[in-house]
Amino acid sequence: MLSPRICMTAAGLVIHHNQVLLVKHAKLKIWLAPGGHIDEHELPHLAALREVKEETGIDAVIHSALPMPSNHDSEYLPVPLLANLHWVARENFEARCQSTDPSVPHATKLWPRGCEQHLVWLYVMTPMHPDQPVVRNEREATQIGWFTAEQVKSLSTTDDIRAEIIAALTYSAQNLTESN
Protein backbone atom coordinates (compact mmCIF):
# COMPACT_ATOMS: atom_id res chain seq x y z
CA MET A 1 0.00 0.00 0.00
CA LEU A 2 1.34 3.41 -0.97
CA SER A 3 1.58 6.00 1.82
CA PRO A 4 0.63 9.66 1.36
CA ARG A 5 3.44 12.13 0.75
CA ILE A 6 3.70 14.19 3.94
CA CYS A 7 5.17 17.70 3.87
CA MET A 8 6.40 19.11 7.18
CA THR A 9 5.11 22.58 8.03
CA ALA A 10 5.14 24.97 10.97
CA ALA A 11 2.94 27.90 11.96
CA GLY A 12 2.69 30.48 14.70
CA LEU A 13 -0.37 31.86 16.43
CA VAL A 14 0.86 35.26 17.61
CA ILE A 15 -1.28 36.46 20.52
CA HIS A 16 -1.37 39.94 22.04
CA HIS A 17 -4.06 41.51 24.27
CA ASN A 18 -6.32 38.44 23.82
CA GLN A 19 -6.21 38.79 20.04
CA VAL A 20 -4.58 36.49 17.51
CA LEU A 21 -2.76 37.58 14.35
CA LEU A 22 -4.06 35.78 11.26
CA VAL A 23 -3.56 35.98 7.51
CA LYS A 24 -6.03 35.29 4.73
CA HIS A 25 -4.10 32.84 2.59
CA ALA A 26 -3.77 34.04 -1.02
CA LYS A 27 -4.18 30.58 -2.59
CA LEU A 28 -6.55 28.89 -0.14
CA LYS A 29 -8.76 31.97 0.47
CA ILE A 30 -9.20 31.16 4.17
CA TRP A 31 -7.96 32.70 7.42
CA LEU A 32 -5.19 30.82 9.19
CA ALA A 33 -2.01 31.22 11.21
CA PRO A 34 1.05 32.45 9.34
CA GLY A 35 3.13 29.42 8.46
CA GLY A 36 4.62 27.28 5.76
CA HIS A 37 6.99 24.50 4.81
CA ILE A 38 9.94 23.61 7.00
CA ASP A 39 13.14 23.94 4.98
CA GLU A 40 15.62 21.07 4.81
CA HIS A 41 17.67 20.89 8.04
CA GLU A 42 15.48 23.59 9.67
CA LEU A 43 13.99 23.04 13.12
CA PRO A 44 10.18 23.36 13.31
CA HIS A 45 10.13 26.22 15.84
CA LEU A 46 12.63 28.22 13.78
CA ALA A 47 10.53 27.63 10.66
CA ALA A 48 7.47 28.96 12.51
CA LEU A 49 9.35 32.09 13.60
CA ARG A 50 10.67 32.61 10.05
CA GLU A 51 7.23 32.19 8.48
CA VAL A 52 5.61 34.62 10.95
CA LYS A 53 8.27 37.21 10.13
CA GLU A 54 7.99 36.63 6.36
CA GLU A 55 4.19 36.80 6.27
CA THR A 56 3.48 39.49 8.89
CA GLY A 57 6.69 41.42 9.52
CA ILE A 58 6.39 40.56 13.23
CA ASP A 59 9.37 39.44 15.31
CA ALA A 60 7.92 36.92 17.75
CA VAL A 61 8.81 34.86 20.80
CA ILE A 62 7.68 31.24 21.09
CA HIS A 63 6.14 29.97 24.33
CA SER A 64 6.68 26.26 24.90
CA ALA A 65 3.48 24.40 25.74
CA LEU A 66 5.42 22.50 28.42
CA PRO A 67 8.14 23.72 30.78
CA MET A 68 11.61 23.14 29.41
CA PRO A 69 14.02 21.20 31.65
CA SER A 70 17.36 22.79 32.36
CA ASN A 71 19.79 21.52 29.80
CA HIS A 72 23.08 19.80 30.33
CA ASP A 73 24.21 18.15 27.12
CA SER A 74 20.92 18.37 25.22
CA GLU A 75 19.23 21.30 23.57
CA TYR A 76 15.56 21.30 24.50
CA LEU A 77 13.26 22.75 21.89
CA PRO A 78 9.94 24.52 22.46
CA VAL A 79 6.98 22.18 22.52
CA PRO A 80 4.21 23.16 20.08
CA LEU A 81 0.72 23.68 21.46
CA LEU A 82 -0.69 21.39 18.79
CA ALA A 83 0.44 19.21 15.91
CA ASN A 84 -1.91 17.89 13.29
CA LEU A 85 -1.85 15.83 10.12
CA HIS A 86 -4.35 16.77 7.46
CA TRP A 87 -4.99 16.23 3.77
CA VAL A 88 -4.17 19.17 1.51
CA ALA A 89 -4.42 17.37 -1.84
CA ARG A 90 -5.97 13.93 -1.78
CA GLU A 91 -6.21 14.25 -5.57
CA ASN A 92 -2.38 14.43 -5.75
CA PHE A 93 -2.20 11.14 -3.85
CA GLU A 94 -4.79 9.50 -6.09
CA ALA A 95 -3.00 10.74 -9.24
CA ARG A 96 0.35 9.46 -7.94
CA CYS A 97 -1.20 6.08 -7.13
CA GLN A 98 -2.49 5.84 -10.73
CA SER A 99 0.79 6.96 -12.34
CA THR A 100 3.33 4.66 -13.95
CA ASP A 101 5.92 5.80 -11.37
CA PRO A 102 4.26 6.39 -7.96
CA SER A 103 7.63 7.37 -6.45
CA VAL A 104 7.43 10.70 -8.30
CA PRO A 105 5.39 13.42 -6.51
CA HIS A 106 2.38 14.72 -8.43
CA ALA A 107 2.93 18.48 -8.49
CA THR A 108 0.17 20.97 -9.22
CA LYS A 109 0.01 24.75 -9.42
CA LEU A 110 -1.48 24.91 -5.91
CA TRP A 111 0.89 22.27 -4.48
CA PRO A 112 4.12 22.49 -6.53
CA ARG A 113 6.02 20.32 -4.03
CA GLY A 114 3.55 17.50 -4.58
CA CYS A 115 2.25 17.67 -1.01
CA GLU A 116 -0.59 15.33 -0.22
CA GLN A 117 -0.76 15.80 3.53
CA HIS A 118 0.69 18.43 5.86
CA LEU A 119 2.08 17.69 9.29
CA VAL A 120 1.81 21.04 11.07
CA TRP A 121 3.67 22.06 14.23
CA LEU A 122 1.57 24.90 15.68
CA TYR A 123 3.27 27.21 18.19
CA VAL A 124 1.90 29.91 20.48
CA MET A 125 3.85 33.16 20.21
CA THR A 126 3.77 36.73 21.41
CA PRO A 127 5.23 39.77 19.66
CA MET A 128 8.81 40.56 20.67
CA HIS A 129 7.99 44.26 20.24
CA PRO A 130 4.29 44.82 21.07
CA ASP A 131 4.08 48.09 19.12
CA GLN A 132 5.68 46.66 15.96
CA PRO A 133 3.34 47.23 12.99
CA VAL A 134 2.21 44.28 10.90
CA VAL A 135 3.33 44.19 7.29
CA ARG A 136 1.38 41.93 4.95
CA ASN A 137 3.35 39.83 2.48
CA GLU A 138 1.26 40.42 -0.65
CA ARG A 139 2.43 37.19 -2.29
CA GLU A 140 1.28 35.08 0.66
CA ALA A 141 -1.82 36.82 2.01
CA THR A 142 -4.65 38.99 0.73
CA GLN A 143 -5.47 40.29 4.22
CA ILE A 144 -3.98 40.36 7.70
CA GLY A 145 -5.49 41.24 11.06
CA TRP A 146 -5.81 40.81 14.82
CA PHE A 147 -8.93 38.94 15.99
CA THR A 148 -10.64 38.14 19.28
CA ALA A 149 -12.08 34.67 19.98
CA GLU A 150 -15.56 36.02 19.26
CA GLN A 151 -14.46 37.38 15.86
CA VAL A 152 -12.71 34.10 14.99
CA LYS A 153 -16.08 32.32 15.22
CA SER A 154 -17.31 34.09 12.07
CA LEU A 155 -14.13 34.05 9.98
CA SER A 156 -13.95 32.19 6.69
CA THR A 157 -11.83 29.17 7.68
CA THR A 158 -12.18 25.47 8.41
CA ASP A 159 -13.69 24.12 11.62
CA ASP A 160 -10.37 22.49 12.55
CA ILE A 161 -8.42 25.72 12.08
CA ARG A 162 -11.03 27.67 14.05
CA ALA A 163 -10.75 25.13 16.90
CA GLU A 164 -6.93 25.44 16.88
CA ILE A 165 -7.13 29.24 17.06
CA ILE A 166 -9.62 29.13 19.94
CA ALA A 167 -7.43 26.56 21.74
CA ALA A 168 -4.41 28.87 21.39
CA LEU A 169 -6.35 31.89 22.67
CA THR A 170 -7.63 29.84 25.63
CA TYR A 171 -4.14 28.52 26.37
CA SER A 172 -2.71 32.03 26.20
CA ALA A 173 -5.35 33.47 28.54
CA GLN A 174 -4.68 30.70 31.08
CA ASN A 175 -0.89 30.48 30.84
CA LEU A 176 0.63 33.72 29.58
CA THR A 177 0.71 37.17 31.07
CA GLU A 178 1.09 40.43 29.15
CA SER A 179 4.75 40.52 30.24
CA ASN A 180 5.48 37.15 28.56
N, C-alpha and C positions, 0 to 999 in steps of 0.2 A: 504494500500500500504506500503510495506517495504521500509525503507529509507536506503541509503548506509551507511556503517560503515566508519566514518570519523576519521582519525588519525591526531592529532595535531603535526605539525612540525615547525621548525624554522631554518633559514639559514642566513648567513652573507656574503655580498659582500664586501670584504676588498679591499679598493682602495688606491693606493699610486702612485704618479707621473703619474696620468692619465692611470694607468693600474689596472686591477682587478685580484685578486687571485682566481683561479678556480681549481677544482679537476676533474679528469676523474673517474667517479664512477665505482668501481670494478664490481658491479652487472649489472648496467644499461648500461655501456659502452658509456656514453655520458659525456660531460663537463657540470658542474654545480657549483653552489656556495656550499661551505662546509656547511653542515647542517644535521639535523636528527630529530628524534622524541623528543618531549618535555616529560620529565619524569613527573610522578605524583607529583603534588604540586610544579612544577617548573614553573617559569615565562618565557614567550616566549623569552624575550631579553636575559635572563641568559642562556637559552638553546642554543640560537644562539652563544653567546660567548663561551660556553663550547664546542659546536660542532666545531667551528673554531679552537679552541686550540687543540682539539683531532685529527682533520684531517690534520692540517697544522703546528702545533707547534707555531702558531702566537698568541701572546697576543694582543687583539684588543680593540678599544674604539668604542662604538656605537654612531652614530649621529642621534638624533631624527629628523624625517622628518618635524615635527612642533615644534615651540618653546614650551618649558615647562613652565607653570606658576609657580610662586613661591609657595612653598607649606606651608600649615599651619597645617592641621590635616591629609591631604591626601598625599600619596606617588604617584607622577606622574611618569609614566613609559615611556621610549622612544617609540615614534610612529614609526612603521615600514614604510619603503618607499612604500612597496606593500604588499598585502596579496592576495593569490589566492587559489581557490579550484579546484583541478583537479583529474581526475581518474588516479589511479595507477594500479588497477586490477579489471576491470569491470567483468572479468571472476570469481573472488572471489564472487562478488555480485550475479551474476547469479547462481553460484553453491550454495550459501547460500539460495537463493530464492527457489531453487529446493529441498533443503534438508528437512528431516523430522523435524528438529529443527532449524528454521531460526534464532533463538536467539544466536546460537553458531557461532562464526567467522569461516570462511573457511580459514585456514592457508595453506600457500604453502612455498616451500623452499625460493623463492624470497621475499615473504611477510609473514613471520612467525607470525606476530601479527594479520594477517587477515585483513590488511588494504584494503580498497576498493577505498577510496579517501583520499587525503592529503589536509589539510588546512595548508598553509605555510605562516608564518610571515617572511618577507624578510627585513632584516636590512642593512643599509649602515654603514660600519665601516672603520676605518683607523688603521694601526698598532700602538700599544702603543710605540714600539721601532722600528723605521724605518729600522734599520740595522739588525734586528733579522732575522736569516736564517729560511727558511721554512723547515719543516720536514714532509715528506709524511707518513701518516699512511698506511702501506702496506695492511692492512685488508680492508680499506675503499676505497682506490684510487689506480689506476694503474699509474697515472701521476699527476703532480701538476705544475702549472706555472702562471706567470704574463702575462696578455694579454692587448693589446690596443683595442679600439673599432673596429679598422680596422681588427685586427686579429680575434676578436670574430665573425665577419661576416662569416668566413670560418671554424669555429670549428664544430665538430660533436656534435650537440645538437639539441634540439627542437626549433621551431620558437618562442614559448612562452618564453622559457628560454633565448634565444638570445635577445628577446625584453626586458626582465627584466634586463639583464646585461647592455644593451645599455642605458636603462632608468636610472640605477644606476650611470653609468659613466657620463651621461649628468647631472644628479642631482648633483653629486660630483663636476663637473667642474663649475657649476653655483653657488653652495652654500658653498663649503668647500675651505679652503685655505690650503697650505702645513703645516701651523702651527696647523691646527685642529687635 
